[in-house]
Every structure is written in structure tokens, then in C-alpha cells.
Amino acid sequence: MLYGAATRLLGPFAGLWLHARARRGKEDASRLGERFGHYPRARPVGPLIWLHAASVGESGVALGLIEALTARDPSLSFLISTGTRTSADLVARRALPRTTHIYAPLDRPDAVKRFFDHWTPDVGVFVESELWPNLILAAQARGVPMALVNARMSPKSLARWQSWSAAGQRLLSAFAHVSAADGRTAEALGALRGAPVQQLGNLKLAIAPPRVDVAARQALAAEIGQRPLWLAASTHTGEDEIALAAHATLRQQFPDALLIIAPRHPERGADIAALAGNAPRRSRFEPIGASPVYIADTLGELGVFYDLAPIALVGGSLLPELKGHNPIEPAKLDCAIMTGPYVESFQDLFDTLIEADAAKITANAAELETAVSEFWRNETARSAQVRAARAIVDQGDAAMTATVSQLIALLSTRNAAEPAHASA
């Protein structure tokens, strides 16, 4: 009640706040109307599943669910609401069929009402942890079956909800299905909800592996031969120097060792090549030859290099201002994983991998050199880490299958209650 009153009182100031964010580039000025529940596009005909995802990580899960649901029923349409421009960009790049992206409406009664009046979703799915009370309770009031999937909250967030136990129970009771990514969250939400919460596993582990061009991989493998190889993937400025320093030390023990650097931003290829003594660049079709370093400065080929290299540093993780990149891609291609300590954007995934000895933290050039040389000298240890990572990512596939079955069941319940929408 207090929250509802506050959103009504503060609602008139939302426009000022959103326009200020737009001036800072944090909102899309051309789409601010969506925040207030105004939409230029019509509702698609037929069953519509709405998924809400806060930002990039949650959006990746939502897109994976859409792909899996489409495989089960190609007639479904999807609405995905997100809160950030980066997540909107991700959805646009994936461009999944029968999928409409909108910015999430402000959680105030008038915007929420217009949202439901326009889209009339058949099922609603909240991904992970962003719970908007007005949006959730309005869905319940309209009889929209709701699911909370892949729930994962920090101990601090869980403690806050437990201190607001009545409000937490009220919100969680609005969900017909709740499943958690980890045991801690499942136990805490189950106690708060007063009903068991399934621990299905982390849906982020279920993403598809990156594409591997078999012909390109075979050509590179033939050129490299038996040389000891490692990959520094998705590197940023400042990380290349660390990788190159580690490689210089490695070559004292392994004179023919090869380092492949695949920068996060391929346009940095020339600068990295200069750092590495004019190393050959893939974008210029230059052969590797006997060079100790090769610059993979192309787009769409990271899967080839993860599949080729027995060991990889997942970049974006060696400097404090960075927040890490996705470790599941190398795990799915049986590449042993190394990472720096700065992985905030994928903390949950790295925590799971590191706890299972499925990834190794290397904080600097010396630790990086030690880890690579140990893997090269001990294939048994490398294979054990790869198997541990593979076991974890396979859990994600099982979690995805179970979650999709639950959502299809919710849709069936809705369809049994009333006929499917025939028009917008």
C-alpha cells in the first residue's frame, strides 16, 4: 500500500527523470513513450508470452527461453520488456522471429494499466530478480499466469526481502511458478513464499555455443601444427600487454609457443599487432608462419578460436574497471578457462565454475604464465577442468528443458480458462 501510494505521488516527476537520463544517453529519447505505456506497434495475433528482463544478462536468458519455446510451438509470439539500452541492443542484434521488444513501463498504475490494455499477454515471465509490485499485482488482478524463473538473489537482497516478509509473501504469491538458479535462493524464497521453490539450475548455462566454421578451423589447425597454443579472448586495452608479458616468459620454456589474441573490439587489431612486434593479423589474411603471436581481429570467429585452443583467458577481467565476459562459450567448446578477478557482469557463472574447479583465476602476467604452462605440461589436469565445466553447462540444458515445460503448462492453463486472442 505504501509503495502504491508512493508511485502515485512521485509519478508526475518520472518524465523529468527520464528526459534527464535520455540526455545522458541512458534512455532512448525516441522511445520514451514506451515507458509510459504508449506503443506504436499493434499486439500480434494469437498467444503472446511476455518476458521481463532487467538488463543484458537477464535478456540473454529471456532470448534463450524464446528460442526454446519457439522450438516447442512455432505459433507463439513473444513480447520482451527490458530496462536498459544495452539490453535493447542485444535483443535487436538477435532479431528473433515473432518477437517484439519494448522498454519496460514505469511501475506506476497508469503506465501499467496502458501496458496490459495494449498487449494483453497470455503468460508473464519475470527473469531472475527484478520484481515490480504494480506490474506483478496488476497481472494477477487480470488473471495473467505469472512465472518467476532463474531467480538468483544476493544474500543482501534476500535479507531485505525477509525483513519485508509480508510484502515479499504477497508478491511471490502472485506467481504460479517460481524456480531458482541456486539452493540459497530456493530455500529463502520458499520460506518467504510459504511453498517449495524448485532449484532447477542456472539458465545462463544453457546458451548455445558460438558458431564454429569447420573449414576455417581445419585450415588454422594445419597451419599451427603441433605448436603449444593458448588464446586471450575478448581482450581490452591494457590486457593485451599482460598476455604478451606472460607469453614472453612462456617462450623461455616453450620456444615455439603461439598466443592468439582475439580483441573484444576488432578495430584495435593494428594497435595490438604493433605491441606484439608487427604480429600477423587475420583481418589482413596474413599467415601465422613462425610468429609467436597472431591477432584474430575479425568478427564472428571467436567460436573457431575457442574450439581450436586448448586453453583460453576470458578477457575483460584483468583490470578493475572491467567486468568480465561470458565463460560458457569456451566451456561448451571444451576449452580450459582462465579468468582475471574482475567478473562482476558474470559473477554468478564464474562462482559456480570456480567452486567446481572448472575455471582458474589468474590475477597478473606471472599467474597467467604459470597456469598456461601447467596446463600444457599436465593434460590430465586440463581435461579434468574441461569435464567439470562441461558437467556444469549440461545442467543448464536440463534447467532450460524443465523451465520451458513449466511455461507451456501455464499457457495451457490460460488457454483452458479462456479462448486465445484472435485479434489485436
C-alpha positions in Angstrom: 0.0 0.0 0.0 2.8 2.4 0.9 4.6 1.5 -2.4 1.4 2.1 -4.4 0.9 5.5 -2.8 4.5 6.5 -3.3 4.4 5.7 -7.1 1.2 7.7 -7.4 2.8 10.7 -5.7 6.1 10.6 -7.4 4.8 9.5 -10.8 4.4 13.1 -12.2 8.2 13.6 -11.8 9.1 10.5 -13.9 9.1 12.4 -17.1 11.8 14.8 -15.8 13.9 11.9 -14.6 13.6 10.0 -17.9 14.4 13.0 -20.0 17.5 13.7 -17.9 18.6 10.1 -18.4 18.0 10.5 -22.2 20.3 13.5 -22.2 23.0 11.3 -20.6 22.5 8.6 -23.2 20.9 6.2 -20.7 17.5 6.2 -22.4 16.4 6.1 -26.0 14.8 9.5 -26.4 12.8 8.3 -29.5 11.1 5.6 -27.4 10.4 7.3 -24.1 6.6 6.8 -24.8 7.0 3.1 -24.1 8.0 3.9 -20.5 4.5 5.5 -20.1 2.6 2.6 -21.8 2.3 4.2 -25.3 3.2 1.8 -28.2 3.2 2.4 -32.0 3.0 -1.3 -32.8 -0.1 -3.5 -32.5 -0.4 -6.6 -30.4 0.4 -9.7 -32.5 -2.5 -12.1 -33.2 -2.6 -15.3 -31.2 -1.0 -16.5 -28.0 1.5 -13.9 -26.6 4.2 -14.7 -23.9 5.6 -11.7 -22.2 9.1 -11.9 -20.7 10.6 -9.2 -18.5 14.4 -8.9 -18.2 16.2 -6.2 -16.3 19.5 -5.9 -18.4 21.9 -7.8 -20.6 22.4 -11.0 -18.6 18.7 -11.5 -17.9 17.9 -10.6 -21.6 20.2 -13.4 -22.7 18.2 -15.9 -20.6 14.9 -14.5 -21.9 16.1 -14.9 -25.5 17.2 -18.4 -24.8 13.7 -19.2 -23.4 12.1 -17.7 -26.5 14.2 -19.9 -28.8 13.4 -23.0 -26.8 9.7 -22.1 -26.6 9.6 -21.5 -30.3 11.1 -24.9 -30.9 8.2 -26.4 -28.9 5.5 -24.2 -30.5 6.3 -22.1 -33.6 2.9 -20.4 -33.5 3.8 -18.5 -30.3 4.6 -14.8 -30.3 6.7 -13.0 -27.7 7.0 -9.6 -26.0 10.3 -8.9 -24.2 10.5 -5.9 -21.9 13.9 -4.6 -20.7 15.2 -1.7 -18.8 18.5 -0.7 -20.5 19.7 0.4 -23.9 22.4 -2.3 -23.9 19.7 -5.0 -23.4 17.6 -3.4 -26.2 20.7 -3.6 -28.5 21.2 -7.2 -27.6 17.6 -8.1 -28.5 17.9 -6.1 -31.7 21.1 -8.0 -32.8 19.5 -11.4 -32.1 16.3 -10.4 -34.1 14.4 -13.5 -33.2 11.2 -14.1 -35.2 7.8 -13.3 -33.8 9.5 -11.3 -31.0 8.7 -7.6 -30.1 11.0 -5.6 -27.8 9.7 -2.7 -25.7 11.2 -0.8 -22.8 9.6 -1.7 -19.5 6.8 0.6 -18.4 7.3 2.7 -15.4 5.9 0.9 -12.3 3.1 3.3 -11.7 -0.6 2.5 -12.0 -1.4 4.4 -15.2 1.6 3.2 -17.2 1.0 -0.4 -16.0 -2.7 -0.2 -17.0 -1.9 1.0 -20.5 0.7 -1.8 -20.9 -1.8 -4.5 -20.1 -4.6 -2.9 -22.1 -2.4 -2.8 -25.2 -0.6 -6.1 -25.0 -3.0 -8.4 -23.0 -0.3 -11.1 -22.6 -1.4 -14.7 -22.1 1.6 -15.5 -19.8 4.1 -13.3 -18.0 7.7 -14.4 -17.1 10.0 -12.4 -14.8 13.7 -13.4 -15.2 15.9 -13.5 -12.1 15.3 -10.8 -9.5 13.7 -7.5 -10.7 10.2 -7.5 -9.1 8.0 -4.5 -9.8 5.0 -4.6 -7.4 2.5 -2.7 -9.5 3.3 -4.7 -12.6 3.1 -8.0 -10.8 -0.1 -7.3 -8.9 -1.8 -5.9 -12.0 -1.0 -9.1 -13.9 -2.5 -11.2 -11.1 -5.6 -9.0 -11.0 -6.1 -9.5 -14.7 -5.7 -13.3 -14.4 -2.4 -13.5 -16.3 -0.5 -16.6 -15.1 3.0 -15.5 -13.9 6.3 -17.3 -13.6 9.5 -16.2 -11.8 12.3 -18.1 -13.4 16.1 -18.4 -12.8 15.6 -16.5 -9.5 19.0 -15.6 -8.0 19.4 -13.0 -5.3 22.4 -11.9 -3.3 22.4 -12.5 0.5 21.8 -8.8 1.0 18.8 -8.8 -1.3 17.3 -11.9 0.3 17.8 -10.4 3.8 16.0 -7.3 2.7 13.0 -9.3 1.4 12.9 -11.4 4.5 12.7 -8.2 6.6 9.7 -7.2 4.5 8.2 -10.7 4.8 4.6 -9.7 4.4 5.2 -7.7 1.3 7.5 -10.4 -0.1 4.9 -13.1 0.5 2.3 -11.0 -1.2 4.3 -10.5 -4.3 5.6 -14.1 -4.5 2.1 -15.4 -4.1 1.2 -13.8 -7.4 3.5 -16.2 -9.3 2.0 -19.6 -10.3 5.5 -20.9 -10.8 8.8 -20.0 -9.1 12.2 -21.6 -9.8 15.6 -20.7 -8.6 19.1 -20.8 -10.0 20.8 -21.8 -6.8 20.0 -23.5 -3.5 20.4 -20.5 -1.3 17.8 -18.5 -3.3 15.4 -21.5 -3.5 15.5 -22.0 0.3 15.0 -18.4 1.1 12.2 -17.7 -1.4 10.5 -21.0 -0.4 10.4 -19.8 3.2 9.2 -16.4 2.2 6.5 -17.7 -0.2 5.3 -20.5 2.2 5.6 -23.0 -0.6 8.6 -25.0 -2.0 10.6 -23.4 -4.7 12.4 -25.6 -7.2 16.1 -25.3 -7.7 16.4 -26.1 -11.4 19.9 -24.6 -12.0 21.2 -21.5 -13.8 19.6 -20.9 -17.2 22.5 -18.8 -18.2 24.4 -22.1 -18.6 22.1 -23.1 -21.4 23.2 -20.6 -24.0 24.2 -22.1 -27.4 27.9 -22.4 -28.2 29.3 -19.9 -30.6 29.4 -20.9 -34.3 32.4 -22.8 -35.5 33.4 -22.6 -39.2 34.8 -26.1 -39.7 36.8 -25.2 -42.8 38.4 -22.2 -41.2 39.3 -24.3 -38.1 40.8 -27.0 -40.2 42.9 -24.5 -42.1 44.2 -22.9 -39.0 44.9 -26.2 -37.3 47.0 -27.3 -40.3 49.0 -24.1 -40.2 49.7 -24.2 -36.5 50.5 -27.9 -36.4 51.8 -29.2 -33.0 52.8 -25.8 -31.6 51.8 -25.2 -27.9 48.8 -22.8 -28.2 46.7 -20.6 -26.0 44.1 -17.9 -26.6 43.5 -14.5 -25.0 39.8 -13.9 -25.9 37.8 -10.7 -25.8 40.7 -8.6 -24.5 40.5 -4.9 -23.8 43.2 -2.2 -23.8 45.7 -2.9 -21.0 45.0 -6.7 -21.0 47.0 -7.4 -24.2 50.2 -6.2 -22.5 49.6 -8.6 -19.6 49.0 -11.5 -22.0 52.1 -10.6 -24.1 54.2 -10.4 -20.9 53.1 -13.8 -19.8 53.7 -15.2 -23.3 57.3 -13.8 -23.4 58.0 -15.8 -20.2 56.3 -18.9 -21.6 58.5 -18.8 -24.7 61.6 -19.2 -22.5 60.3 -22.7 -21.7 58.4 -23.4 -24.9 60.2 -21.6 -27.7 57.7 -22.3 -30.4 54.6 -21.4 -28.3 51.8 -19.4 -30.0 49.5 -16.9 -28.5 46.3 -15.9 -30.3 44.8 -12.6 -29.2 41.2 -12.0 -30.2 40.3 -8.5 -29.1 36.8 -7.6 -27.9 36.9 -4.7 -30.4 38.5 -5.9 -33.7 39.3 -2.3 -34.7 42.1 -2.5 -32.2 43.9 -5.1 -34.3 46.6 -2.8 -35.7 47.5 -1.4 -32.3 47.8 -4.9 -30.8 49.9 -6.1 -33.7 52.2 -3.2 -33.1 52.5 -4.1 -29.4 53.4 -7.7 -30.5 56.2 -6.7 -32.9 54.1 -6.4 -36.0 52.3 -9.7 -35.5 50.3 -11.1 -38.4 46.6 -10.1 -38.5 43.7 -12.3 -39.6 41.7 -9.4 -40.9 44.6 -8.8 -43.4 44.7 -12.5 -44.4 48.3 -12.7 -43.1 49.7 -16.2 -42.5 50.8 -17.2 -39.0 54.1 -18.7 -40.1 56.6 -18.8 -37.3 55.3 -15.8 -35.5 54.9 -16.1 -31.7 51.6 -14.1 -31.7 48.6 -14.0 -34.1 45.9 -11.3 -33.9 42.4 -12.6 -34.6 40.9 -9.2 -35.3 37.7 -10.4 -37.1 34.0 -10.6 -36.2 32.1 -13.8 -35.7 35.0 -16.2 -35.4 35.5 -16.4 -31.7 34.0 -19.9 -31.7 36.7 -21.1 -34.1 39.4 -19.9 -31.8 37.8 -21.3 -28.6 37.4 -24.7 -30.4 41.0 -24.6 -31.7 42.8 -23.5 -28.5 43.1 -26.0 -25.5 43.3 -23.1 -23.1 41.8 -19.6 -23.0 41.9 -16.5 -20.9 38.4 -15.0 -20.9 39.3 -11.3 -21.1 37.6 -8.2 -19.8 38.6 -9.5 -16.4 42.2 -8.4 -15.6 41.7 -4.8 -14.8 39.4 -3.2 -12.1 37.4 -1.1 -14.5 36.3 -4.2 -16.4 33.5 -6.6 -15.5 34.2 -9.8 -17.3 32.8 -11.7 -20.3 30.8 -14.9 -20.8 32.7 -18.1 -19.7 30.1 -20.5 -21.0 31.2 -20.2 -24.7 34.6 -21.7 -24.1 33.1 -24.3 -21.7 30.8 -25.6 -24.4 33.7 -25.9 -26.8 35.9 -27.9 -24.3 38.4 -25.1 -23.8 40.0 -24.8 -20.3 39.1 -21.5 -18.8 41.3 -18.9 -17.1 40.0 -15.5 -15.9 41.1 -12.4 -14.1 39.4 -11.5 -10.8 37.1 -8.8 -12.2 34.0 -10.6 -13.4 31.0 -8.6 -11.9 28.9 -9.0 -15.1 29.1 -12.8 -14.9 29.9 -13.3 -11.2 27.3 -16.0 -10.7 28.6 -18.1 -13.6 32.2 -17.7 -12.5 31.4 -18.5 -8.9 29.8 -21.8 -10.0 32.7 -22.7 -12.2 35.4 -21.8 -9.8 33.7 -23.7 -6.9 33.7 -26.8 -9.1 37.4 -26.4 -10.2 36.1 -25.7 -13.7 37.9 -22.3 -14.1 41.1 -20.8 -12.8 41.7 -17.2 -11.5 44.9 -15.6 -12.8 45.4 -12.0 -11.5 48.5 -11.0 -13.4 51.1 -12.0 -16.0 53.1 -14.3 -13.6 50.0 -16.2 -12.6 48.8 -16.4 -16.2 52.1 -17.8 -17.3 52.1 -20.4 -14.5 48.6 -21.5 -15.3 49.2 -21.9 -19.0 52.5 -23.8 -18.5 50.8 -26.2 -16.0 48.0 -26.9 -18.4 50.5 -27.6 -21.2 52.5 -29.9 -19.0 49.6 -31.7 -17.5 46.9 -32.8 -19.9 45.2 -34.8 -17.2 44.6 -31.7 -15.2 43.4 -29.7 -18.2 41.0 -32.5 -19.2 39.6 -32.7 -15.7 38.8 -29.0 -15.7 37.2 -29.2 -19.1 35.0 -32.1 -17.9 34.0 -30.2 -14.7 33.0 -27.2 -16.8 31.1 -29.4 -19.3 29.1 -31.0 -16.4 28.1 -27.6 -15.2 26.9 -26.3 -18.6 25.0 -29.5 -19.2 22.9 -28.7 -16.0 21.8 -25.6 -17.8 20.3 -27.6 -20.7 18.3 -29.6 -18.2 17.1 -26.4 -16.4 16.0 -24.9 -19.7 14.0 -28.0 -20.7 12.2 -28.1 -17.3 11.5 -24.3 -17.4 10.1 -24.4 -20.9 7.8 -27.3 -19.8 6.5 -25.2 -16.9 5.8 -22.2 -19.1 4.0 -24.3 -21.7 1.8 -25.7 -18.9 1.0 -22.2 -17.7 -0.1 -21.3 -21.2 -2.3 -24.4 -21.4 -3.9 -23.3 -18.2 -4.6 -19.9 -19.6 -6.0 -21.3 -22.8 -8.3 -23.6 -21.0 -9.6 -20.7 -19.0 -10.5 -18.5 -22.0 -10.1 -18.6 -25.8 -6.9 -17.4 -27.3 -6.8 -13.8 -28.6 -7.9 -13.6 -32.2 -7.1 -10.0 -32.8 -5.1 -7.1 -31.5 
